[in-house]
Amino acid sequence: MARLTSAEGEVLLDEFRRYLRDHGQPVTRPRDRVARVVLRSDEHLSVEQIHQQLVQQGEAVGLATIYRTLELLEKSGLVRAHDFGQGFRRFEPNPGQGSHYHLICLRCGRVEEFQHERLERMLPIIADEHGYEAERHRLELYGTCRDCRRRAFG
């Protein structure tokens, strides 16, 4: 995903703080730090990656706090969780900027996002042809990325 600008990340962080206050939850430094890592990332971060980044920043935030904060971020709608079949979930900011899809490498675990205008136009047509009224969709393509193929075939 494209990295959010600093200003966009701050807007989402302010929205999270407002969500916490509106739901009677305390706005704490650990929650703020977890949210900042996720909302400013251009990657699909795992809990372990979030924890590693916090440690590198000198923040002592426990795994339980990270999990609880991610749950609140999901409930607020500001973060999306994905399960790409790797045995753990990954998290990305959800700034509400249209649909995107994922390419997942089965060898290295790399996740790459893409958008496709023609695909977006086709989805409602496909749903209609099968008698469905589409409400939401998700597309994940699994395979081997270019870098892993190069390493395999030298």
Summary of the structure (lengths in Angstrom):
residues: 154
radius of gyration: 17.7
end to end distance: 28.8
largest distance: 56.5
contacts: 398
relative contact order: 0.13
helix: 47%
strand: 16%
